[in-house]
Structure formats: C-alpha cells, structure tokens
Amino acid sequence: MFADRLFNALERNEPAPGQLLVAAPGLKDEFFARSVILLLQCGEEVTFGVNLVMRSDVAVPNVMENDWAELVSKPKAFYIGGPVEQSAAVAVGVTKPGVDIDSHPRLRRLANRLAHVDLNGSVDEVAVDLIGMRLFVGYSEWAPGQLDEEIERGDWYVAPALPFDVIAPGSSDLWADVMARQPMPLPIYSTYPAHPGEN
C-alpha cells in the first residue's frame, strides 16, 4: 500500500499525550479507517487515546445530568473513543484562554488548552474554565511496543493537536482537515475518499 511509503518518508513526531494519530489513507482496519486519535497517555506500559471522529447515536442529555450535558459541545452525542471499555466515559475539554491547567484539581494537561477532565467531581468545578468538551465511551489502547510497530509500518502519522479538533462540528471532516494542515505532500491526500471503491 502506498500509505506505508508515504508516512515513512516524512519527518516523524514522537507520540505523546496531546498528539494526534492520523490514520493512513486506505488503512485496511475498518474500525480505524480515517480515524483521528487524540492520545491521552503514552508510556512504556500503556498507550491509549480516544477517536475524535466516530460519533454515536446516543445523546448525552439522555444519559448525563443536565449540567454536564450543557457543557458538551454540539453535536451533543457521545463519541466512540475506541473498542476498549465502552461502558466507561472519558471526557476531554477545551479551556478558556489563560486557564492554568497544571494547577487545576480536575484537569490534566494534554496540550495547549486541551485537558483530560475528571468526571468524578462537580461540573461546577470545571464549567467556569471550559468553553466546551466532548464525552467518549471507551478508548483505543496499544500494548507495549504495538504503536511503535504500527507507526513504523506506516499506519499512523503523528501530528500536534489543536484545541478545536476536539469540539469540531459534526458536519466537519476532521480527518481531511488535519491532513490538509500537515506538511506536503499530505494535504494532497486530504481529498482521499472515505470509500475508494465507490469512486
């Protein structure tokens, strides 16, 4: 597949919390095709993140308390973070400018204005500091060494996340948008069709 040659020919970023894993064009794994994974943790023992593009049909207000639901950005639906532990909810928020994430008791820094939100506290503890957030059911996880092997194979391109990637409108094609802002020649592939066989 051309994707392995394409991604392996580019300068590589190291995977880390707050970085994105962008699926290679034509990735054969249907679950992760055109995925954009935000890494929440990346270490020798465990690496996991959430898929920013896979929206479910479950409305957040039907499951969560109204105060939490109001904080979720539109579309107010749960996203499927990955195939692991889909009974667990994971929250990622975008902070207002100037918020000190590192000193916040309910936020863990991922990147500039991006934070992993602790859902165990009160919504009032975070609502004043966030402009929006996304709720995910489940997450995507890699065993030790697995992600490095997949990146080496050319399955994923590692790119910095922008705050509004997390709360992108439901109508946006986040995979294409992220590809379009990368170094050449990746913007050329931003128009790669979701279903090549139908074109």
MDTraj code that builds the backbone (N, CA, C; nanometers):
import mdtraj as md
import numpy as np

residues = "MET PHE ALA ASP ARG LEU PHE ASN ALA LEU GLU ARG ASN GLU PRO ALA PRO GLY GLN LEU LEU VAL ALA ALA PRO GLY LEU LYS ASP GLU PHE PHE ALA ARG SER VAL ILE LEU LEU LEU GLN CYS GLY GLU GLU VAL THR PHE GLY VAL ASN LEU VAL MET ARG SER ASP VAL ALA VAL PRO ASN VAL MET GLU ASN ASP TRP ALA GLU LEU VAL SER LYS PRO LYS ALA PHE TYR ILE GLY GLY PRO VAL GLU GLN SER ALA ALA VAL ALA VAL GLY VAL THR LYS PRO GLY VAL ASP ILE ASP SER HIS PRO ARG LEU ARG ARG LEU ALA ASN ARG LEU ALA HIS VAL ASP LEU ASN GLY SER VAL ASP GLU VAL ALA VAL ASP LEU ILE GLY MET ARG LEU PHE VAL GLY TYR SER GLU TRP ALA PRO GLY GLN LEU ASP GLU GLU ILE GLU ARG GLY ASP TRP TYR VAL ALA PRO ALA LEU PRO PHE ASP VAL ILE ALA PRO GLY SER SER ASP LEU TRP ALA ASP VAL MET ALA ARG GLN PRO MET PRO LEU PRO ILE TYR SER THR TYR PRO ALA HIS PRO GLY GLU ASN".split()
xyz = np.array([
    [0.0849, -0.1198, 0.0000],
    [0.0000, 0.0000, 0.0000],
    [0.0878, 0.1239, 0.0000],
    [0.0416, 0.2291, -0.0701],
    [0.1253, 0.3494, -0.0809],
    [0.1394, 0.4209, 0.0521],
    [0.0464, 0.3984, 0.1465],
    [0.0464, 0.4743, 0.2717],
    [0.1722, 0.4496, 0.3526],
    [0.2225, 0.3258, 0.3535],
    [0.3418, 0.2994, 0.4327],
    [0.4606, 0.3761, 0.3780],
    [0.4736, 0.3812, 0.2454],
    [0.5836, 0.4572, 0.1852],
    [0.5662, 0.6066, 0.2103],
    [0.4424, 0.6536, 0.2022],
    [0.4147, 0.7956, 0.2224],
    [0.4521, 0.8408, 0.3624],
    [0.3993, 0.7723, 0.4653],
    [0.4223, 0.8151, 0.6021],
    [0.5664, 0.7911, 0.6453],
    [0.6283, 0.6854, 0.5981],
    [0.7654, 0.6568, 0.6377],
    [0.8658, 0.7520, 0.5749],
    [0.8260, 0.8195, 0.4678],
    [0.9158, 0.9135, 0.4021],
    [0.9151, 1.0509, 0.4685],
    [0.8214, 1.0735, 0.5600],
    [0.8068, 1.2046, 0.6225],
    [0.8811, 1.2108, 0.7547],
    [0.9167, 1.3320, 0.7932],
    [0.9760, 1.3520, 0.9257],
    [0.8740, 1.3131, 1.0315],
    [0.9189, 1.2427, 1.1341],
    [0.8255, 1.1879, 1.2321],
    [0.8241, 1.2671, 1.3617],
    [0.7038, 1.2832, 1.4144],
    [0.6864, 1.3336, 1.5501],
    [0.6742, 1.2138, 1.6432],
    [0.7210, 1.2297, 1.7652],
    [0.7086, 1.1220, 1.8627],
    [0.5686, 1.1235, 1.9240],
    [0.5051, 1.0073, 1.9375],
    [0.3736, 1.0039, 2.0033],
    [0.3856, 1.0448, 2.1490],
    [0.2897, 1.1246, 2.1957],
    [0.2897, 1.1751, 2.3328],
    [0.1486, 1.2228, 2.3644],
    [0.1144, 1.2365, 2.4933],
    [-0.0170, 1.2915, 2.5270],
    [-0.0388, 1.4265, 2.4591],
    [-0.1577, 1.4442, 2.4025],
    [-0.1885, 1.5677, 2.3327],
    [-0.1555, 1.5654, 2.1853],
    [-0.0927, 1.4570, 2.1382],
    [-0.0652, 1.4421, 1.9961],
    [-0.1781, 1.3632, 1.9303],
    [-0.1899, 1.3789, 1.7997],
    [-0.2898, 1.3067, 1.7222],
    [-0.2252, 1.1922, 1.6452],
    [-0.2972, 1.0825, 1.6372],
    [-0.2629, 0.9748, 1.5448],
    [-0.3610, 0.9848, 1.4289],
    [-0.3096, 1.0145, 1.3113],
    [-0.3933, 1.0294, 1.1925],
    [-0.3786, 0.9033, 1.1085],
    [-0.4892, 0.8367, 1.0831],
    [-0.4844, 0.7109, 1.0090],
    [-0.4358, 0.7332, 0.8670],
    [-0.3525, 0.6412, 0.8195],
    [-0.3028, 0.6487, 0.6827],
    [-0.4179, 0.6354, 0.5837],
    [-0.4086, 0.7032, 0.4694],
    [-0.5100, 0.6846, 0.3655],
    [-0.5190, 0.5367, 0.3276],
    [-0.6390, 0.4859, 0.3250],
    [-0.6573, 0.3476, 0.2850],
    [-0.6237, 0.2457, 0.3913],
    [-0.6139, 0.2878, 0.5182],
    [-0.5875, 0.1922, 0.6256],
    [-0.6919, 0.0805, 0.6208],
    [-0.6456, -0.0445, 0.6223],
    [-0.7367, -0.1568, 0.5984],
    [-0.8253, -0.1890, 0.7177],
    [-0.7845, -0.1522, 0.8371],
    [-0.8660, -0.1778, 0.9557],
    [-0.9887, -0.0874, 0.9504],
    [-1.1054, -0.1456, 0.9255],
    [-1.2260, -0.0649, 0.9053],
    [-1.2624, 0.0179, 1.0279],
    [-1.2337, -0.0348, 1.1469],
    [-1.2695, 0.0395, 1.2674],
    [-1.1916, 0.1702, 1.2767],
    [-1.0664, 0.1692, 1.2309],
    [-0.9815, 0.2869, 1.2454],
    [-0.9609, 0.3648, 1.1155],
    [-1.0253, 0.3253, 1.0069],
    [-1.0111, 0.3972, 0.8808],
    [-1.0545, 0.5428, 0.8979],
    [-0.9723, 0.6350, 0.8507],
    [-0.9973, 0.7799, 0.8590],
    [-1.0140, 0.8272, 1.0044],
    [-0.9505, 0.7573, 1.0954],
    [-0.9582, 0.7955, 1.2365],
    [-0.8581, 0.9058, 1.2691],
    [-0.8931, 0.9832, 1.3700],
    [-0.8021, 1.0807, 1.4300],
    [-0.8077, 1.0543, 1.5798],
    [-0.7004, 0.9962, 1.6324],
    [-0.6955, 0.9559, 1.7733],
    [-0.6184, 1.0608, 1.8526],
    [-0.6800, 1.1134, 1.9569],
    [-0.6105, 1.2022, 2.0496],
    [-0.5493, 1.1161, 2.1596],
    [-0.4170, 1.1187, 2.1717],
    [-0.3502, 1.0401, 2.2740],
    [-0.3676, 1.1052, 2.4111],
    [-0.4124, 1.0258, 2.5071],
    [-0.4300, 1.0741, 2.6439],
    [-0.3148, 1.0307, 2.7331],
    [-0.2578, 0.9165, 2.7016],
    [-0.1428, 0.8667, 2.7775],
    [-0.0542, 0.7877, 2.6831],
    [0.0749, 0.8015, 2.6994],
    [0.1688, 0.7326, 2.6117],
    [0.2920, 0.6965, 2.6939],
    [0.3115, 0.5673, 2.7183],
    [0.4238, 0.5250, 2.8002],
    [0.4696, 0.3854, 2.7637],
    [0.5684, 0.3378, 2.8362],
    [0.6238, 0.2060, 2.8071],
    [0.5242, 0.0943, 2.8382],
    [0.4392, 0.1160, 2.9379],
    [0.3471, 0.0101, 2.9789],
    [0.2129, 0.0179, 2.9085],
    [0.1631, 0.1377, 2.8860],
    [0.0314, 0.1505, 2.8239],
    [0.0233, 0.2804, 2.7434],
    [-0.0458, 0.2724, 2.6328],
    [-0.0741, 0.3894, 2.5495],
    [-0.2212, 0.3834, 2.5126],
    [-0.2923, 0.4941, 2.5362],
    [-0.4336, 0.4944, 2.4972],
    [-0.4777, 0.6347, 2.4586],
    [-0.5863, 0.6390, 2.3826],
    [-0.6413, 0.7659, 2.3377],
    [-0.7859, 0.7476, 2.2957],
    [-0.8451, 0.8542, 2.2434],
    [-0.9857, 0.8496, 2.2021],
    [-0.9987, 0.8958, 2.0573],
    [-1.0917, 0.8330, 1.9876],
    [-1.1163, 0.8638, 1.8478],
    [-1.2073, 0.9871, 1.8387],
    [-1.1595, 1.0906, 1.7726],
    [-1.2343, 1.2166, 1.7661],
    [-1.3402, 1.2195, 1.6571],
    [-1.3489, 1.1162, 1.5754],
    [-1.4370, 1.1248, 1.4586],
    [-1.5561, 1.0288, 1.4611],
    [-1.5597, 0.9350, 1.5528],
    [-1.6645, 0.8318, 1.5492],
    [-1.7788, 0.8673, 1.6444],
    [-1.8806, 0.9325, 1.5918],
    [-1.9941, 0.9764, 1.6735],
    [-2.0968, 0.8643, 1.6858],
    [-2.1522, 0.8501, 1.8058],
    [-2.2567, 0.7509, 1.8281],
    [-2.3941, 0.8152, 1.8085],
    [-2.4983, 0.7351, 1.8220],
    [-2.6358, 0.7856, 1.8119],
    [-2.6949, 0.8154, 1.9497],
    [-2.6130, 0.8044, 2.0541],
    [-2.6629, 0.8234, 2.1904],
    [-2.6446, 0.9693, 2.2317],
    [-2.7544, 1.0351, 2.2639],
    [-2.7491, 1.1760, 2.3044],
    [-2.7026, 1.1877, 2.4490],
    [-2.6107, 1.2786, 2.4734],
    [-2.5583, 1.2974, 2.6087],
    [-2.6680, 1.3338, 2.7081],
    [-2.7625, 1.4230, 2.6742],
    [-2.8673, 1.4579, 2.7718],
    [-2.9527, 1.3392, 2.8158],
    [-2.9550, 1.2321, 2.7368],
    [-3.0331, 1.1148, 2.7748],
    [-2.9637, 1.0289, 2.8803],
    [-2.8348, 1.0571, 2.9040],
    [-2.7553, 0.9738, 2.9936],
    [-2.6979, 1.0522, 3.1111],
    [-2.6473, 1.1719, 3.0835],
    [-2.5778, 1.2511, 3.1842],
    [-2.6708, 1.3554, 3.2460],
    [-2.6307, 1.4048, 3.3629],
    [-2.7050, 1.5137, 3.4262],
    [-2.7034, 1.6364, 3.3361],
    [-2.8075, 1.7184, 3.3471],
    [-2.8227, 1.8329, 3.2579],
    [-2.7040, 1.9270, 3.2591],
    [-2.6434, 1.9493, 3.3767],
    [-2.5313, 2.0433, 3.3844],
    [-2.4133, 1.9951, 3.3006],
    [-2.3836, 1.8657, 3.3068],
    [-2.2758, 1.8105, 3.2239],
    [-2.3141, 1.8173, 3.0767],
    [-2.4378, 1.7852, 3.0451],
    [-2.4821, 1.7860, 2.9055],
    [-2.4705, 1.9251, 2.8444],
    [-2.4996, 2.0273, 2.9235],
    [-2.4907, 2.1643, 2.8722],
    [-2.3475, 2.2025, 2.8379],
    [-2.2505, 2.1429, 2.9063],
    [-2.1105, 2.1753, 2.8827],
    [-2.0556, 2.1080, 2.7567],
    [-2.1213, 2.0000, 2.7134],
    [-2.0774, 1.9274, 2.5946],
    [-2.1078, 2.0091, 2.4695],
    [-2.0095, 2.0152, 2.3805],
    [-2.0256, 2.0910, 2.2562],
    [-2.1158, 2.0160, 2.1580],
    [-2.1777, 2.0903, 2.0689],
    [-2.2615, 2.0297, 1.9655],
    [-2.1722, 1.9580, 1.8657],
    [-2.2156, 1.8433, 1.8141],
    [-2.3393, 1.7728, 1.8466],
    [-2.3305, 1.7061, 1.9840],
    [-2.4367, 1.7170, 2.0604],
    [-2.4371, 1.6672, 2.1978],
    [-2.4634, 1.5167, 2.2010],
    [-2.3691, 1.4439, 2.1429],
    [-2.3769, 1.2986, 2.1380],
    [-2.2473, 1.2416, 2.1931],
    [-2.2551, 1.1200, 2.2445],
    [-2.1329, 1.0504, 2.2841],
    [-2.0549, 1.0118, 2.1585],
    [-1.9237, 1.0184, 2.1693],
    [-1.8366, 0.9682, 2.0640],
    [-1.7784, 0.8349, 2.1095],
    [-1.7505, 0.7484, 2.0135],
    [-1.6946, 0.6174, 2.0451],
    [-1.5430, 0.6314, 2.0456],
    [-1.4863, 0.6360, 2.1652],
    [-1.3429, 0.6592, 2.1779],
    [-1.2585, 0.5434, 2.1296],
    [-1.3157, 0.4241, 2.1312],
    [-1.2437, 0.3061, 2.0867],
    [-1.3140, 0.1805, 2.1332],
    [-1.2571, 0.0657, 2.1011],
    [-1.3244, -0.0614, 2.1302],
    [-1.3057, -0.1122, 2.2733],
    [-1.2237, -0.0451, 2.3540],
    [-1.1926, -0.0934, 2.4887],
    [-1.2803, -0.0226, 2.5919],
    [-1.3369, -0.1003, 2.6856],
    [-1.4139, -0.0457, 2.7987],
    [-1.5212, 0.0545, 2.7540],
    [-1.6103, 0.0108, 2.6686],
    [-1.7120, 0.1025, 2.6167],
    [-1.8217, 0.1337, 2.7179],
    [-1.8099, 0.0787, 2.8372],
    [-1.9022, 0.1177, 2.9441],
    [-1.8465, 0.2350, 3.0248],
    [-1.7240, 0.2755, 2.9962],
    [-1.6586, 0.3849, 3.0698],
    [-1.6627, 0.5133, 2.9883],
    [-1.6860, 0.6259, 3.0558],
    [-1.6887, 0.7565, 2.9887],
    [-1.5565, 0.8294, 3.0108],
    [-1.5077, 0.8905, 2.9042],
    [-1.3850, 0.9700, 2.9081],
    [-1.4201, 1.1095, 2.8580],
    [-1.3708, 1.2111, 2.9265],
    [-1.4028, 1.3496, 2.8891],
    [-1.2765, 1.4263, 2.8557],
    [-1.2832, 1.5021, 2.7468],
    [-1.1744, 1.5906, 2.7075],
    [-1.2339, 1.7288, 2.6860],
    [-1.1710, 1.8302, 2.7465],
    [-1.2244, 1.9648, 2.7385],
    [-1.1279, 2.0635, 2.6761],
    [-1.1833, 2.1741, 2.6278],
    [-1.1056, 2.2864, 2.5757],
    [-1.1217, 2.4014, 2.6738],
    [-1.0112, 2.4484, 2.7273],
    [-1.0174, 2.5529, 2.8291],
    [-1.0272, 2.6918, 2.7673],
    [-1.0728, 2.7839, 2.8469],
    [-1.0705, 2.9238, 2.8075],
    [-0.9262, 2.9735, 2.8073],
    [-0.8952, 3.0760, 2.7280],
    [-0.7586, 3.1294, 2.7284],
    [-0.7174, 3.1736, 2.8685],
    [-0.5940, 3.1428, 2.9039],
    [-0.5401, 3.1876, 3.0320],
    [-0.5616, 3.0941, 3.1489],
    [-0.6374, 2.9858, 3.1301],
    [-0.6607, 2.8911, 3.2394],
    [-0.5312, 2.8139, 3.2676],
    [-0.4932, 2.8057, 3.3943],
    [-0.3736, 2.7315, 3.4356],
    [-0.4130, 2.5856, 3.4588],
    [-0.3991, 2.5056, 3.3543],
    [-0.4416, 2.3653, 3.3619],
    [-0.3608, 2.2895, 3.4665],
    [-0.2321, 2.3182, 3.4752],
    [-0.1434, 2.2414, 3.5621],
    [-0.1795, 2.2535, 3.7097],
    [-0.2432, 2.3623, 3.7479],
    [-0.2793, 2.3797, 3.8891],
    [-0.4260, 2.3480, 3.9165],
    [-0.4974, 2.3031, 3.8147],
    [-0.6405, 2.2752, 3.8294],
    [-0.6602, 2.1338, 3.8847],
    [-0.7387, 2.1167, 3.9900],
    [-0.7537, 1.9844, 4.0514],
    [-0.8320, 1.8839, 3.9675],
    [-0.9117, 1.9311, 3.8709],
    [-0.9957, 1.8403, 3.7925],
    [-0.9523, 1.8288, 3.6463],
    [-0.8418, 1.8925, 3.6103],
    [-0.7954, 1.8896, 3.4719],
    [-0.6531, 1.8361, 3.4655],
    [-0.6244, 1.7574, 3.3612],
    [-0.4877, 1.7099, 3.3366],
    [-0.4465, 1.7537, 3.1968],
    [-0.3365, 1.8283, 3.1909],
    [-0.2927, 1.8865, 3.0641],
    [-0.2610, 1.7805, 2.9593],
    [-0.3112, 1.8036, 2.8373],
    [-0.2759, 1.7229, 2.7218],
    [-0.1949, 1.8046, 2.6220],
    [-0.2407, 1.9255, 2.5967],
    [-0.1745, 2.0168, 2.5036],
    [-0.2272, 2.1559, 2.5343],
    [-0.1852, 2.2538, 2.4545],
    [-0.2312, 2.3900, 2.4749],
    [-0.3840, 2.3963, 2.4738],
    [-0.4428, 2.4316, 2.5883],
    [-0.5868, 2.4469, 2.6071],
    [-0.6648, 2.3167, 2.5948],
    [-0.5968, 2.2033, 2.5943],
    [-0.6631, 2.0728, 2.5908],
    [-0.6361, 2.0001, 2.7199],
    [-0.7433, 1.9449, 2.7814],
    [-0.7276, 1.8784, 2.9104],
    [-0.8180, 1.7574, 2.9207],
    [-0.7665, 1.6551, 2.9874],
    [-0.8452, 1.5381, 3.0265],
    [-0.9247, 1.5797, 3.1502],
    [-1.0563, 1.5677, 3.1461],
    [-1.1439, 1.6187, 3.2515],
    [-1.1839, 1.5052, 3.3456],
    [-1.1672, 1.5286, 3.4740],
    [-1.2085, 1.4326, 3.5773],
    [-1.3581, 1.4461, 3.5992],
    [-1.4328, 1.3400, 3.5662],
    [-1.5787, 1.3432, 3.5787],
    [-1.6276, 1.3085, 3.7186],
    [-1.5355, 1.2771, 3.8088],
    [-1.5758, 1.2377, 3.9435],
    [-1.6163, 1.3555, 4.0310],
    [-1.5773, 1.4747, 3.9906],
    [-1.6126, 1.5926, 4.0685],
    [-1.7422, 1.6554, 4.0215],
    [-1.7673, 1.7751, 4.0701],
    [-1.8859, 1.8505, 4.0307],
    [-1.8598, 1.9247, 3.9005],
    [-1.9633, 1.9372, 3.8186],
    [-1.9494, 2.0123, 3.6935],
    [-1.9116, 2.1570, 3.7213],
    [-1.9538, 2.2098, 3.8369],
    [-1.9224, 2.3489, 3.8707],
    [-1.7723, 2.3730, 3.8865],
    [-1.6976, 2.2659, 3.9173],
    [-1.5536, 2.2799, 3.9359],
    [-1.4794, 2.3016, 3.8048],
    [-1.5418, 2.2676, 3.6927],
    [-1.4741, 2.2822, 3.5637],
    [-1.5476, 2.3728, 3.4660],
    [-1.6771, 2.3908, 3.4858],
    [-1.7584, 2.4632, 3.3873],
    [-1.7076, 2.6043, 3.3623],
    [-1.6634, 2.6727, 3.4665],
    [-1.6195, 2.8109, 3.4521],
    [-1.4904, 2.8216, 3.3717],
    [-1.4156, 2.7118, 3.3597],
    [-1.2861, 2.7154, 3.2922],
    [-1.2878, 2.6580, 3.1514],
    [-1.3994, 2.5988, 3.1092],
    [-1.4064, 2.5343, 2.9788],
    [-1.4989, 2.6081, 2.8838],
    [-1.4615, 2.6078, 2.7559],
    [-1.5533, 2.6605, 2.6546],
    [-1.6340, 2.5472, 2.5919],
    [-1.5949, 2.4241, 2.6184],
    [-1.6670, 2.3091, 2.5673],
    [-1.5904, 2.1819, 2.5946],
    [-1.6567, 2.0704, 2.5738],
    [-1.5893, 1.9425, 2.5919],
    [-1.6604, 1.8358, 2.5122],
    [-1.5951, 1.7198, 2.5031],
    [-1.6513, 1.6060, 2.4328],
    [-1.6474, 1.4855, 2.5262],
    [-1.7522, 1.4034, 2.5212],
    [-1.7591, 1.2813, 2.6014],
    [-1.7442, 1.1593, 2.5112],
    [-1.6602, 1.0665, 2.5529],
    [-1.6311, 0.9465, 2.4758],
    [-1.6677, 0.8225, 2.5577],
    [-1.7201, 0.7224, 2.4901],
    [-1.7391, 0.5922, 2.5542],
    [-1.6309, 0.5006, 2.5006],
    [-1.5550, 0.4424, 2.5910],
    [-1.4458, 0.3565, 2.5507],
    [-1.3233, 0.4343, 2.5074],
    [-1.2191, 0.3596, 2.4769],
    [-1.0940, 0.4206, 2.4324],
    [-1.0179, 0.3210, 2.3465],
    [-0.9152, 0.3711, 2.2797],
    [-0.8292, 0.2886, 2.1959],
    [-0.6983, 0.2668, 2.2701],
    [-0.6517, 0.1424, 2.2766],
    [-0.5352, 0.1102, 2.3577],
    [-0.4347, 0.0278, 2.2782],
    [-0.3064, 0.0514, 2.3076],
    [-0.1987, -0.0226, 2.2436],
    [-0.1127, -0.0886, 2.3512],
    [-0.0742, -0.2122, 2.3273],
    [0.0160, -0.2845, 2.4168],
    [0.1578, -0.2287, 2.4017],
    [0.2468, -0.2585, 2.4955],
    [0.3852, -0.2099, 2.4849],
    [0.4470, -0.2437, 2.3489],
    [0.4982, -0.1425, 2.2826],
    [0.5634, -0.1605, 2.1538],
    [0.4706, -0.1672, 2.0345],
    [0.3419, -0.1861, 2.0567],
    [0.2483, -0.2044, 1.9454],
    [0.2338, -0.0788, 1.8607],
    [0.2184, 0.0369, 1.9251],
    [0.2004, 0.1595, 1.8478],
    [0.3264, 0.1913, 1.7673],
    [0.4433, 0.1716, 1.8265],
    [0.5676, 0.1962, 1.7529],
    [0.5732, 0.1101, 1.6270],
    [0.5294, -0.0146, 1.6382],
    [0.5291, -0.1035, 1.5221],
    [0.4318, -0.0530, 1.4151],
    [0.3149, -0.0058, 1.4577],
    [0.2159, 0.0425, 1.3615],
    [0.2622, 0.1715, 1.2942],
    [0.3278, 0.2584, 1.3691],
    [0.3818, 0.3808, 1.3093],
    [0.4935, 0.3465, 1.2109],
    [0.5803, 0.2529, 1.2498],
    [0.6891, 0.2088, 1.1619],
    [0.6347, 0.1479, 1.0332],
    [0.5227, 0.0801, 1.0435],
    [0.4589, 0.0178, 0.9274],
    [0.3922, 0.1214, 0.8368],
    [0.3679, 0.2399, 0.8912],
    [0.3045, 0.3445, 0.8122],
    [0.1554, 0.3552, 0.8304],
    [0.1020, 0.2968, 0.9393],
    [-0.0419, 0.3030, 0.9631],
    [-0.0873, 0.4390, 1.0159],
    [0.0017, 0.5080, 1.0868],
    [-0.0355, 0.6326, 1.1545],
    [0.0667, 0.7419, 1.1282],
    [0.0160, 0.8638, 1.1175],
    [0.1004, 0.9827, 1.1140],
    [0.0757, 1.0578, 1.2452],
    [0.1828, 1.0997, 1.3124],
    [0.1710, 1.1680, 1.4413],
    [0.1774, 1.3190, 1.4177],
    [0.0775, 1.3906, 1.4675],
    [0.0685, 1.5349, 1.4436],
    [0.0218, 1.6062, 1.5702],
    [0.0577, 1.7325, 1.5865],
    [0.0094, 1.8084, 1.7024],
    [-0.1421, 1.8304, 1.6946],
    [-0.2061, 1.8289, 1.8095],
    [-0.3500, 1.8565, 1.8158],
    [-0.3729, 2.0062, 1.8339],
    [-0.4810, 2.0544, 1.7791],
    [-0.5285, 2.1897, 1.8039],
    [-0.6520, 2.1805, 1.8934],
    [-0.6748, 2.2796, 1.9780],
    [-0.7878, 2.2711, 2.0717],
    [-0.9212, 2.2390, 2.0061],
    [-0.9479, 2.3010, 1.8930],
    [-1.0812, 2.2858, 1.8359],
    [-1.0980, 2.1562, 1.7566],
    [-0.9907, 2.0748, 1.7477],
    [-1.0080, 1.9410, 1.6909],
    [-1.1057, 1.8597, 1.7756],
    [-1.1018, 1.8808, 1.9065],
    [-1.1826, 1.8012, 1.9996],
    [-1.3306, 1.8355, 1.9894],
    [-1.3612, 1.9610, 1.9648],
    [-1.5021, 2.0032, 1.9626],
    [-1.5446, 2.0460, 1.8221],
    [-1.4868, 1.9832, 1.7211],
    [-1.5216, 2.0159, 1.5830],
    [-1.6689, 1.9882, 1.5571],
    [-1.7334, 2.0691, 1.4745],
    [-1.8748, 2.0461, 1.4430],
    [-1.8958, 1.9096, 1.3796],
    [-2.0133, 1.8552, 1.3991],
    [-2.0443, 1.7237, 1.3443],
    [-2.0372, 1.7188, 1.1930],
    [-2.0544, 1.8326, 1.1268],
    [-2.0536, 1.8359, 0.9806],
    [-1.9124, 1.8367, 0.9224],
    [-1.8111, 1.8564, 1.0049],
    [-1.6749, 1.8673, 0.9545],
    [-1.6153, 1.7303, 0.9256],
    [-1.5202, 1.7259, 0.8351],
    [-1.4424, 1.6058, 0.8057],
    [-1.3072, 1.6259, 0.8725],
    [-1.2975, 1.5885, 1.0005],
    [-1.1779, 1.6187, 1.0787],
    [-1.0533, 1.5524, 1.0204],
    [-1.0665, 1.4302, 0.9710],
    [-0.9511, 1.3622, 0.9124],
    [-0.8925, 1.4449, 0.7981],
    [-0.9797, 1.4905, 0.7083],
    [-0.9340, 1.5713, 0.5948],
    [-0.8776, 1.7048, 0.6421],
    [-0.9407, 1.7661, 0.7418],
    [-0.8937, 1.8957, 0.7917],
    [-0.7543, 1.8837, 0.8532],
    [-0.7311, 1.7771, 0.9306],
    [-0.5996, 1.7580, 0.9918],
    [-0.4950, 1.7285, 0.8855],
    [-0.5281, 1.6442, 0.7898],
    [-0.4345, 1.6140, 0.6810],
    [-0.3990, 1.7400, 0.6028],
    [-0.4967, 1.8269, 0.5814],
    [-0.4748, 1.9458, 0.4991],
    [-0.3771, 2.0446, 0.5612],
    [-0.3595, 2.0419, 0.6930],
    [-0.2697, 2.1379, 0.7573],
    [-0.1295, 2.0805, 0.7843],
    [-0.1039, 1.9579, 0.7379],
    [0.0264, 1.8951, 0.7578],
    [0.1226, 1.9357, 0.6456],
    [0.2517, 1.9048, 0.6619],
    [0.3491, 1.9356, 0.5561],
    [0.3165, 1.8594, 0.4273],
    [0.3589, 1.9153, 0.3167],
    [0.3419, 1.8459, 0.1899],
    [0.4187, 1.7140, 0.1940],
    [0.3691, 1.6087, 0.1299],
    [0.2553, 1.6083, 0.0366],
    [0.1221, 1.5681, 0.1006],
    [0.1129, 1.5653, 0.2351],
    [-0.0096, 1.5171, 0.2987],
    [-0.1346, 1.5950, 0.2589],
    [-0.1294, 1.7287, 0.2414],
    [-0.2520, 1.7982, 0.2010],
    [-0.3130, 1.7442, 0.0715],
    [-0.2289, 1.6888, -0.0151],
    [-0.2814, 1.6310, -0.1391],
    [-0.3759, 1.5149, -0.1092],
    [-0.3446, 1.4409, -0.0025],
    [-0.4246, 1.3233, 0.0315],
    [-0.5464, 1.3566, 0.1171],
    [-0.5651, 1.4829, 0.1506],
    [-0.6801, 1.5210, 0.2329],
    [-0.8121, 1.4968, 0.1601],
    [-0.8054, 1.4842, 0.0279],
    [-0.9272, 1.4573, -0.0503],
    [-0.9454, 1.3085, -0.0783],
    [-0.8607, 1.2252, -0.0167],
    [-0.8735, 1.0811, -0.0360],
    [-1.0129, 1.0384, 0.0085],
    [-1.0871, 0.9668, -0.0769],
    [-1.2280, 0.9355, -0.0450],
    [-1.2415, 0.8367, 0.0702],
    [-1.3525, 0.8502, 0.1427],
    [-1.3801, 0.7581, 0.2527],
    [-1.4013, 0.6164, 0.2011],
    [-1.4576, 0.6024, 0.0827],
    [-1.4849, 0.4700, 0.0242],
    [-1.4285, 0.4688, -0.1177],
    [-1.2977, 0.4405, -0.1324],
    [-1.2330, 0.4492, -0.2641],
    [-1.3012, 0.3642, -0.3705],
    [-1.3549, 0.2505, -0.3327],
    [-1.4161, 0.1620, -0.4309],
    [-1.5417, 0.2185, -0.4945],
    [-1.5999, 0.3217, -0.4316],
    [-1.7234, 0.3809, -0.4837],
    [-1.6964, 0.4982, -0.5767],
    [-1.5670, 0.5325, -0.5965],
    [-1.5326, 0.6476, -0.6805],
    [-1.4751, 0.6020, -0.8147],
])
top = md.Topology()
chain = top.add_chain()
for i, resn in enumerate(residues, 1):
    res = top.add_residue(resn, chain, resSeq=i)
    for name in ("N", "CA", "C"):
        top.add_atom(name, md.element.get_by_symbol(name[0]), res)
traj = md.Trajectory(xyz[None], top)
